[in-house]
Amino acid sequence: MEWLGNITEIRGAEVKSVAVDVDNDITTVQWFMDYSHAEWGSKTYNQVAVQEWEGYKIVSETFYYGS
């Protein structure tokens, strides 16, 4: 949560797409993010989160970043 606490401005955040693999309990979420961070400055990028689920809980999440 340290990352979130250092956000000083959010200019945009949008889910662009979601894919679900029901057989393997995996989802992917493509995000667009545009924000300012106290330590990193202005950031604008696309991110993909790959989430592994057990029941209704995410048990593992990996992030991939691009511009």
HTML snippet that shows the backbone in 3Dmol.js (N, CA, C, O; Angstrom):
<script src="https://3Dmol.org/build/3Dmol-min.js"></script>
<div id="view" style="width:600px;height:400px;position:relative"></div>
<script>
const pdb = `
ATOM      1  N   MET A   1       0.800  -1.200   0.000  1.00  0.00           N
ATOM      2  CA  MET A   1       0.000   0.000   0.000  1.00  0.00           C
ATOM      3  C   MET A   1       0.844   1.267   0.000  1.00  0.00           C
ATOM      4  O   MET A   1       0.309   2.363  -0.166  1.00  0.00           O
ATOM      5  N   GLU A   2       2.154   1.136   0.184  1.00  0.00           N
ATOM      6  CA  GLU A   2       3.015   2.313   0.149  1.00  0.00           C
ATOM      7  C   GLU A   2       2.906   3.020  -1.195  1.00  0.00           C
ATOM      8  O   GLU A   2       2.886   4.250  -1.254  1.00  0.00           O
ATOM      9  N   TRP A   3       2.835   2.240  -2.281  1.00  0.00           N
ATOM     10  CA  TRP A   3       2.701   2.818  -3.616  1.00  0.00           C
ATOM     11  C   TRP A   3       1.469   3.716  -3.674  1.00  0.00           C
ATOM     12  O   TRP A   3       1.551   4.856  -4.132  1.00  0.00           O
ATOM     13  N   LEU A   4       0.343   3.212  -3.219  1.00  0.00           N
ATOM     14  CA  LEU A   4      -0.912   3.955  -3.268  1.00  0.00           C
ATOM     15  C   LEU A   4      -0.853   5.217  -2.417  1.00  0.00           C
ATOM     16  O   LEU A   4      -1.388   6.252  -2.815  1.00  0.00           O
ATOM     17  N   GLY A   5      -0.218   5.150  -1.263  1.00  0.00           N
ATOM     18  CA  GLY A   5      -0.115   6.306  -0.378  1.00  0.00           C
ATOM     19  C   GLY A   5       0.708   7.438  -0.953  1.00  0.00           C
ATOM     20  O   GLY A   5       0.579   8.578  -0.508  1.00  0.00           O
ATOM     21  N   ASN A   6       1.557   7.151  -1.939  1.00  0.00           N
ATOM     22  CA  ASN A   6       2.398   8.170  -2.558  1.00  0.00           C
ATOM     23  C   ASN A   6       1.804   8.758  -3.835  1.00  0.00           C
ATOM     24  O   ASN A   6       2.445   9.583  -4.486  1.00  0.00           O
ATOM     25  N   ILE A   7       0.597   8.350  -4.203  1.00  0.00           N
ATOM     26  CA  ILE A   7      -0.078   8.937  -5.363  1.00  0.00           C
ATOM     27  C   ILE A   7      -0.551  10.336  -4.976  1.00  0.00           C
ATOM     28  O   ILE A   7      -1.254  10.511  -3.981  1.00  0.00           O
ATOM     29  N   THR A   8      -0.155  11.329  -5.775  1.00  0.00           N
ATOM     30  CA  THR A   8      -0.548  12.714  -5.486  1.00  0.00           C
ATOM     31  C   THR A   8      -1.642  13.213  -6.417  1.00  0.00           C
ATOM     32  O   THR A   8      -2.347  14.165  -6.083  1.00  0.00           O
ATOM     33  N   GLU A   9      -1.793  12.589  -7.576  1.00  0.00           N
ATOM     34  CA  GLU A   9      -2.840  12.982  -8.526  1.00  0.00           C
ATOM     35  C   GLU A   9      -3.120  11.817  -9.463  1.00  0.00           C
ATOM     36  O   GLU A   9      -2.197  11.155  -9.937  1.00  0.00           O
ATOM     37  N   ILE A  10      -4.401  11.570  -9.728  1.00  0.00           N
ATOM     38  CA  ILE A  10      -4.800  10.575 -10.720  1.00  0.00           C
ATOM     39  C   ILE A  10      -5.485  11.321 -11.860  1.00  0.00           C
ATOM     40  O   ILE A  10      -6.527  11.949 -11.672  1.00  0.00           O
ATOM     41  N   ARG A  11      -4.884  11.243 -13.043  1.00  0.00           N
ATOM     42  CA  ARG A  11      -5.450  11.896 -14.217  1.00  0.00           C
ATOM     43  C   ARG A  11      -6.280  10.921 -15.051  1.00  0.00           C
ATOM     44  O   ARG A  11      -7.146  11.330 -15.824  1.00  0.00           O
ATOM     45  N   GLY A  12      -6.005   9.632 -14.885  1.00  0.00           N
ATOM     46  CA  GLY A  12      -6.767   8.636 -15.617  1.00  0.00           C
ATOM     47  C   GLY A  12      -6.404   7.229 -15.182  1.00  0.00           C
ATOM     48  O   GLY A  12      -5.244   6.935 -14.894  1.00  0.00           O
ATOM     49  N   ALA A  13      -7.397   6.370 -15.137  1.00  0.00           N
ATOM     50  CA  ALA A  13      -7.205   4.944 -14.865  1.00  0.00           C
ATOM     51  C   ALA A  13      -8.393   4.234 -15.504  1.00  0.00           C
ATOM     52  O   ALA A  13      -9.548   4.512 -15.179  1.00  0.00           O
ATOM     53  N   GLU A  14      -8.094   3.316 -16.413  1.00  0.00           N
ATOM     54  CA  GLU A  14      -9.164   2.679 -17.164  1.00  0.00           C
ATOM     55  C   GLU A  14      -8.819   1.219 -17.440  1.00  0.00           C
ATOM     56  O   GLU A  14      -7.704   0.898 -17.851  1.00  0.00           O
ATOM     57  N   VAL A  15      -9.782   0.351 -17.210  1.00  0.00           N
ATOM     58  CA  VAL A  15      -9.638  -1.047 -17.611  1.00  0.00           C
ATOM     59  C   VAL A  15      -9.933  -1.108 -19.104  1.00  0.00           C
ATOM     60  O   VAL A  15     -11.029  -0.756 -19.541  1.00  0.00           O
ATOM     61  N   LYS A  16      -8.951  -1.558 -19.885  1.00  0.00           N
ATOM     62  CA  LYS A  16      -9.090  -1.620 -21.339  1.00  0.00           C
ATOM     63  C   LYS A  16      -9.643  -2.965 -21.805  1.00  0.00           C
ATOM     64  O   LYS A  16     -10.405  -3.027 -22.770  1.00  0.00           O
ATOM     65  N   SER A  17      -9.256  -4.047 -21.113  1.00  0.00           N
ATOM     66  CA  SER A  17      -9.774  -5.364 -21.482  1.00  0.00           C
ATOM     67  C   SER A  17      -9.573  -6.341 -20.333  1.00  0.00           C
ATOM     68  O   SER A  17      -8.718  -6.152 -19.467  1.00  0.00           O
ATOM     69  N   VAL A  18     -10.385  -7.388 -20.351  1.00  0.00           N
ATOM     70  CA  VAL A  18     -10.308  -8.455 -19.347  1.00  0.00           C
ATOM     71  C   VAL A  18     -10.444  -9.784 -20.087  1.00  0.00           C
ATOM     72  O   VAL A  18     -11.285  -9.927 -20.974  1.00  0.00           O
ATOM     73  N   ALA A  19      -9.613 -10.749 -19.714  1.00  0.00           N
ATOM     74  CA  ALA A  19      -9.726 -12.109 -20.258  1.00  0.00           C
ATOM     75  C   ALA A  19      -9.789 -13.077 -19.085  1.00  0.00           C
ATOM     76  O   ALA A  19      -9.085 -12.909 -18.090  1.00  0.00           O
ATOM     77  N   VAL A  20     -10.640 -14.092 -19.210  1.00  0.00           N
ATOM     78  CA  VAL A  20     -10.845 -15.055 -18.131  1.00  0.00           C
ATOM     79  C   VAL A  20     -10.616 -16.469 -18.657  1.00  0.00           C
ATOM     80  O   VAL A  20     -11.188 -16.868 -19.671  1.00  0.00           O
ATOM     81  N   ASP A  21      -9.768 -17.220 -17.950  1.00  0.00           N
ATOM     82  CA  ASP A  21      -9.540 -18.638 -18.224  1.00  0.00           C
ATOM     83  C   ASP A  21     -10.177 -19.406 -17.065  1.00  0.00           C
ATOM     84  O   ASP A  21      -9.534 -19.649 -16.044  1.00  0.00           O
ATOM     85  N   VAL A  22     -11.428 -19.778 -17.233  1.00  0.00           N
ATOM     86  CA  VAL A  22     -12.195 -20.416 -16.160  1.00  0.00           C
ATOM     87  C   VAL A  22     -11.594 -21.762 -15.769  1.00  0.00           C
ATOM     88  O   VAL A  22     -11.576 -22.109 -14.588  1.00  0.00           O
ATOM     89  N   ASP A  23     -11.105 -22.519 -16.738  1.00  0.00           N
ATOM     90  CA  ASP A  23     -10.562 -23.853 -16.460  1.00  0.00           C
ATOM     91  C   ASP A  23      -9.328 -23.810 -15.564  1.00  0.00           C
ATOM     92  O   ASP A  23      -9.099 -24.731 -14.779  1.00  0.00           O
ATOM     93  N   ASN A  24      -8.530 -22.741 -15.677  1.00  0.00           N
ATOM     94  CA  ASN A  24      -7.292 -22.633 -14.899  1.00  0.00           C
ATOM     95  C   ASN A  24      -7.340 -21.559 -13.821  1.00  0.00           C
ATOM     96  O   ASN A  24      -6.324 -21.279 -13.185  1.00  0.00           O
ATOM     97  N   ASP A  25      -8.506 -20.952 -13.607  1.00  0.00           N
ATOM     98  CA  ASP A  25      -8.700 -19.924 -12.571  1.00  0.00           C
ATOM     99  C   ASP A  25      -7.707 -18.774 -12.711  1.00  0.00           C
ATOM    100  O   ASP A  25      -7.088 -18.353 -11.734  1.00  0.00           O
ATOM    101  N   ILE A  26      -7.562 -18.269 -13.945  1.00  0.00           N
ATOM    102  CA  ILE A  26      -6.645 -17.162 -14.219  1.00  0.00           C
ATOM    103  C   ILE A  26      -7.406 -16.060 -14.949  1.00  0.00           C
ATOM    104  O   ILE A  26      -8.197 -16.336 -15.851  1.00  0.00           O
ATOM    105  N   THR A  27      -7.166 -14.820 -14.557  1.00  0.00           N
ATOM    106  CA  THR A  27      -7.684 -13.672 -15.291  1.00  0.00           C
ATOM    107  C   THR A  27      -6.529 -12.753 -15.659  1.00  0.00           C
ATOM    108  O   THR A  27      -5.498 -12.723 -14.987  1.00  0.00           O
ATOM    109  N   THR A  28      -6.721 -12.007 -16.739  1.00  0.00           N
ATOM    110  CA  THR A  28      -5.781 -10.948 -17.094  1.00  0.00           C
ATOM    111  C   THR A  28      -6.583  -9.665 -17.246  1.00  0.00           C
ATOM    112  O   THR A  28      -7.691  -9.667 -17.780  1.00  0.00           O
ATOM    113  N   VAL A  29      -6.002  -8.572 -16.767  1.00  0.00           N
ATOM    114  CA  VAL A  29      -6.648  -7.266 -16.843  1.00  0.00           C
ATOM    115  C   VAL A  29      -5.653  -6.285 -17.441  1.00  0.00           C
ATOM    116  O   VAL A  29      -4.552  -6.111 -16.919  1.00  0.00           O
ATOM    117  N   GLN A  30      -6.045  -5.641 -18.544  1.00  0.00           N
ATOM    118  CA  GLN A  30      -5.204  -4.615 -19.157  1.00  0.00           C
ATOM    119  C   GLN A  30      -5.682  -3.250 -18.669  1.00  0.00           C
ATOM    120  O   GLN A  30      -6.855  -2.903 -18.807  1.00  0.00           O
ATOM    121  N   TRP A  31      -4.750  -2.477 -18.093  1.00  0.00           N
ATOM    122  CA  TRP A  31      -5.037  -1.152 -17.538  1.00  0.00           C
ATOM    123  C   TRP A  31      -4.299  -0.066 -18.303  1.00  0.00           C
ATOM    124  O   TRP A  31      -3.193  -0.289 -18.796  1.00  0.00           O
ATOM    125  N   PHE A  32      -4.904   1.103 -18.401  1.00  0.00           N
ATOM    126  CA  PHE A  32      -4.210   2.337 -18.767  1.00  0.00           C
ATOM    127  C   PHE A  32      -4.163   3.172 -17.500  1.00  0.00           C
ATOM    128  O   PHE A  32      -5.180   3.317 -16.822  1.00  0.00           O
ATOM    129  N   MET A  33      -2.991   3.730 -17.165  1.00  0.00           N
ATOM    130  CA  MET A  33      -2.850   4.543 -15.952  1.00  0.00           C
ATOM    131  C   MET A  33      -2.088   5.824 -16.267  1.00  0.00           C
ATOM    132  O   MET A  33      -1.115   5.818 -17.021  1.00  0.00           O
ATOM    133  N   ASP A  34      -2.550   6.919 -15.676  1.00  0.00           N
ATOM    134  CA  ASP A  34      -1.900   8.220 -15.815  1.00  0.00           C
ATOM    135  C   ASP A  34      -2.017   8.906 -14.459  1.00  0.00           C
ATOM    136  O   ASP A  34      -3.112   9.286 -14.046  1.00  0.00           O
ATOM    137  N   TYR A  35      -0.887   9.065 -13.763  1.00  0.00           N
ATOM    138  CA  TYR A  35      -0.922   9.610 -12.409  1.00  0.00           C
ATOM    139  C   TYR A  35       0.395  10.286 -12.059  1.00  0.00           C
ATOM    140  O   TYR A  35       1.376  10.182 -12.794  1.00  0.00           O
ATOM    141  N   SER A  36       0.402  10.981 -10.924  1.00  0.00           N
ATOM    142  CA  SER A  36       1.633  11.552 -10.366  1.00  0.00           C
ATOM    143  C   SER A  36       1.925  10.859  -9.048  1.00  0.00           C
ATOM    144  O   SER A  36       1.022  10.591  -8.255  1.00  0.00           O
ATOM    145  N   HIS A  37       3.204  10.572  -8.825  1.00  0.00           N
ATOM    146  CA  HIS A  37       3.667   9.860  -7.641  1.00  0.00           C
ATOM    147  C   HIS A  37       4.696  10.732  -6.933  1.00  0.00           C
ATOM    148  O   HIS A  37       5.531  11.358  -7.587  1.00  0.00           O
ATOM    149  N   ALA A  38       4.648  10.780  -5.624  1.00  0.00           N
ATOM    150  CA  ALA A  38       5.542  11.645  -4.844  1.00  0.00           C
ATOM    151  C   ALA A  38       7.017  11.352  -5.102  1.00  0.00           C
ATOM    152  O   ALA A  38       7.829  12.277  -5.110  1.00  0.00           O
ATOM    153  N   GLU A  39       7.380  10.098  -5.312  1.00  0.00           N
ATOM    154  CA  GLU A  39       8.784   9.729  -5.519  1.00  0.00           C
ATOM    155  C   GLU A  39       9.167   9.594  -6.993  1.00  0.00           C
ATOM    156  O   GLU A  39      10.306   9.881  -7.360  1.00  0.00           O
ATOM    157  N   TRP A  40       8.234   9.163  -7.841  1.00  0.00           N
ATOM    158  CA  TRP A  40       8.556   8.821  -9.227  1.00  0.00           C
ATOM    159  C   TRP A  40       8.142   9.880 -10.239  1.00  0.00           C
ATOM    160  O   TRP A  40       8.511   9.788 -11.410  1.00  0.00           O
ATOM    161  N   GLY A  41       7.379  10.888  -9.806  1.00  0.00           N
ATOM    162  CA  GLY A  41       6.917  11.918 -10.732  1.00  0.00           C
ATOM    163  C   GLY A  41       5.726  11.455 -11.554  1.00  0.00           C
ATOM    164  O   GLY A  41       4.960  10.590 -11.129  1.00  0.00           O
ATOM    165  N   SER A  42       5.578  12.043 -12.742  1.00  0.00           N
ATOM    166  CA  SER A  42       4.459  11.757 -13.626  1.00  0.00           C
ATOM    167  C   SER A  42       4.660  10.410 -14.327  1.00  0.00           C
ATOM    168  O   SER A  42       5.734  10.136 -14.862  1.00  0.00           O
ATOM    169  N   LYS A  43       3.625   9.580 -14.320  1.00  0.00           N
ATOM    170  CA  LYS A  43       3.680   8.259 -14.950  1.00  0.00           C
ATOM    171  C   LYS A  43       2.453   8.064 -15.842  1.00  0.00           C
ATOM    172  O   LYS A  43       1.322   8.304 -15.418  1.00  0.00           O
ATOM    173  N   THR A  44       2.687   7.630 -17.066  1.00  0.00           N
ATOM    174  CA  THR A  44       1.620   7.264 -17.991  1.00  0.00           C
ATOM    175  C   THR A  44       2.039   5.961 -18.659  1.00  0.00           C
ATOM    176  O   THR A  44       3.078   5.907 -19.316  1.00  0.00           O
ATOM    177  N   TYR A  45       1.244   4.918 -18.499  1.00  0.00           N
ATOM    178  CA  TYR A  45       1.622   3.637 -19.090  1.00  0.00           C
ATOM    179  C   TYR A  45       0.457   2.663 -19.136  1.00  0.00           C
ATOM    180  O   TYR A  45      -0.603   2.892 -18.553  1.00  0.00           O
ATOM    181  N   ASN A  46       0.688   1.577 -19.843  1.00  0.00           N
ATOM    182  CA  ASN A  46      -0.231   0.446 -19.877  1.00  0.00           C
ATOM    183  C   ASN A  46       0.343  -0.654 -19.004  1.00  0.00           C
ATOM    184  O   ASN A  46       1.559  -0.822 -18.912  1.00  0.00           O
ATOM    185  N   GLN A  47      -0.530  -1.389 -18.374  1.00  0.00           N
ATOM    186  CA  GLN A  47      -0.125  -2.468 -17.469  1.00  0.00           C
ATOM    187  C   GLN A  47      -1.058  -3.650 -17.684  1.00  0.00           C
ATOM    188  O   GLN A  47      -2.255  -3.474 -17.911  1.00  0.00           O
ATOM    189  N   VAL A  48      -0.507  -4.850 -17.611  1.00  0.00           N
ATOM    190  CA  VAL A  48      -1.322  -6.058 -17.617  1.00  0.00           C
ATOM    191  C   VAL A  48      -1.095  -6.774 -16.294  1.00  0.00           C
ATOM    192  O   VAL A  48       0.045  -7.005 -15.890  1.00  0.00           O
ATOM    193  N   ALA A  49      -2.180  -7.122 -15.627  1.00  0.00           N
ATOM    194  CA  ALA A  49      -2.118  -7.890 -14.385  1.00  0.00           C
ATOM    195  C   ALA A  49      -2.611  -9.303 -14.685  1.00  0.00           C
ATOM    196  O   ALA A  49      -3.701  -9.484 -15.228  1.00  0.00           O
ATOM    197  N   VAL A  50      -1.806 -10.301 -14.331  1.00  0.00           N
ATOM    198  CA  VAL A  50      -2.203 -11.703 -14.454  1.00  0.00           C
ATOM    199  C   VAL A  50      -2.508 -12.187 -13.043  1.00  0.00           C
ATOM    200  O   VAL A  50      -1.645 -12.169 -12.166  1.00  0.00           O
ATOM    201  N   GLN A  51      -3.743 -12.619 -12.840  1.00  0.00           N
ATOM    202  CA  GLN A  51      -4.214 -12.975 -11.501  1.00  0.00           C
ATOM    203  C   GLN A  51      -4.590 -14.454 -11.441  1.00  0.00           C
ATOM    204  O   GLN A  51      -5.325 -14.957 -12.291  1.00  0.00           O
ATOM    205  N   GLU A  52      -4.077 -15.135 -10.427  1.00  0.00           N
ATOM    206  CA  GLU A  52      -4.446 -16.529 -10.174  1.00  0.00           C
ATOM    207  C   GLU A  52      -5.418 -16.548  -8.999  1.00  0.00           C
ATOM    208  O   GLU A  52      -5.188 -15.895  -7.981  1.00  0.00           O
ATOM    209  N   TRP A  53      -6.492 -17.292  -9.148  1.00  0.00           N
ATOM    210  CA  TRP A  53      -7.574 -17.308  -8.166  1.00  0.00           C
ATOM    211  C   TRP A  53      -7.717 -18.673  -7.500  1.00  0.00           C
ATOM    212  O   TRP A  53      -7.466 -19.714  -8.107  1.00  0.00           O
ATOM    213  N   GLU A  54      -8.128 -18.637  -6.237  1.00  0.00           N
ATOM    214  CA  GLU A  54      -8.614 -19.812  -5.506  1.00  0.00           C
ATOM    215  C   GLU A  54      -9.930 -19.385  -4.886  1.00  0.00           C
ATOM    216  O   GLU A  54      -9.966 -18.553  -3.980  1.00  0.00           O
ATOM    217  N   GLY A  55     -11.010 -19.966  -5.387  1.00  0.00           N
ATOM    218  CA  GLY A  55     -12.325 -19.520  -4.939  1.00  0.00           C
ATOM    219  C   GLY A  55     -12.548 -18.081  -5.382  1.00  0.00           C
ATOM    220  O   GLY A  55     -12.445 -17.762  -6.567  1.00  0.00           O
ATOM    221  N   TYR A  56     -12.853 -17.221  -4.423  1.00  0.00           N
ATOM    222  CA  TYR A  56     -13.117 -15.816  -4.727  1.00  0.00           C
ATOM    223  C   TYR A  56     -11.967 -14.904  -4.333  1.00  0.00           C
ATOM    224  O   TYR A  56     -12.157 -13.696  -4.192  1.00  0.00           O
ATOM    225  N   LYS A  57     -10.774 -15.467  -4.152  1.00  0.00           N
ATOM    226  CA  LYS A  57      -9.616 -14.675  -3.725  1.00  0.00           C
ATOM    227  C   LYS A  57      -8.476 -14.787  -4.725  1.00  0.00           C
ATOM    228  O   LYS A  57      -8.207 -15.859  -5.268  1.00  0.00           O
ATOM    229  N   ILE A  58      -7.807 -13.654  -4.959  1.00  0.00           N
ATOM    230  CA  ILE A  58      -6.589 -13.654  -5.762  1.00  0.00           C
ATOM    231  C   ILE A  58      -5.463 -14.157  -4.869  1.00  0.00           C
ATOM    232  O   ILE A  58      -5.216 -13.594  -3.802  1.00  0.00           O
ATOM    233  N   VAL A  59      -4.777 -15.218  -5.301  1.00  0.00           N
ATOM    234  CA  VAL A  59      -3.688 -15.788  -4.497  1.00  0.00           C
ATOM    235  C   VAL A  59      -2.315 -15.434  -5.058  1.00  0.00           C
ATOM    236  O   VAL A  59      -1.303 -15.580  -4.373  1.00  0.00           O
ATOM    237  N   SER A  60      -2.284 -14.970  -6.303  1.00  0.00           N
ATOM    238  CA  SER A  60      -1.030 -14.545  -6.917  1.00  0.00           C
ATOM    239  C   SER A  60      -1.358 -13.514  -7.986  1.00  0.00           C
ATOM    240  O   SER A  60      -2.343 -13.650  -8.711  1.00  0.00           O
ATOM    241  N   GLU A  61      -0.522 -12.479  -8.078  1.00  0.00           N
ATOM    242  CA  GLU A  61      -0.738 -11.449  -9.093  1.00  0.00           C
ATOM    243  C   GLU A  61       0.620 -10.978  -9.602  1.00  0.00           C
ATOM    244  O   GLU A  61       1.497 -10.610  -8.821  1.00  0.00           O
ATOM    245  N   THR A  62       0.777 -10.995 -10.924  1.00  0.00           N
ATOM    246  CA  THR A  62       2.011 -10.547 -11.564  1.00  0.00           C
ATOM    247  C   THR A  62       1.669  -9.407 -12.510  1.00  0.00           C
ATOM    248  O   THR A  62       0.681  -9.472 -13.242  1.00  0.00           O
ATOM    249  N   PHE A  63       2.498  -8.355 -12.493  1.00  0.00           N
ATOM    250  CA  PHE A  63       2.251  -7.172 -13.316  1.00  0.00           C
ATOM    251  C   PHE A  63       3.294  -7.067 -14.420  1.00  0.00           C
ATOM    252  O   PHE A  63       4.482  -7.304 -14.199  1.00  0.00           O
ATOM    253  N   TYR A  64       2.829  -6.707 -15.610  1.00  0.00           N
ATOM    254  CA  TYR A  64       3.698  -6.453 -16.760  1.00  0.00           C
ATOM    255  C   TYR A  64       3.422  -5.033 -17.238  1.00  0.00           C
ATOM    256  O   TYR A  64       2.268  -4.651 -17.428  1.00  0.00           O
ATOM    257  N   TYR A  65       4.480  -4.256 -17.432  1.00  0.00           N
ATOM    258  CA  TYR A  65       4.351  -2.837 -17.752  1.00  0.00           C
ATOM    259  C   TYR A  65       4.888  -2.533 -19.136  1.00  0.00           C
ATOM    260  O   TYR A  65       5.822  -3.178 -19.612  1.00  0.00           O
ATOM    261  N   GLY A  66       4.286  -1.540 -19.776  1.00  0.00           N
ATOM    262  CA  GLY A  66       4.756  -1.032 -21.056  1.00  0.00           C
ATOM    263  C   GLY A  66       4.387   0.433 -21.175  1.00  0.00           C
ATOM    264  O   GLY A  66       3.772   1.004 -20.274  1.00  0.00           O
ATOM    265  N   SER A  67       4.756   1.026 -22.266  1.00  0.00           N
ATOM    266  CA  SER A  67       4.431   2.446 -22.443  1.00  0.00           C
ATOM    267  C   SER A  67       3.280   2.611 -23.405  1.00  0.00           C
ATOM    268  O   SER A  67       2.862   3.736 -23.681  1.00  0.00           O
TER     269      SER A  67
END
`;
const viewer = $3Dmol.createViewer("view");
viewer.addModel(pdb, "pdb");
viewer.setStyle({}, {cartoon: {color: "spectrum"}});
viewer.zoomTo();
viewer.render();
</script>
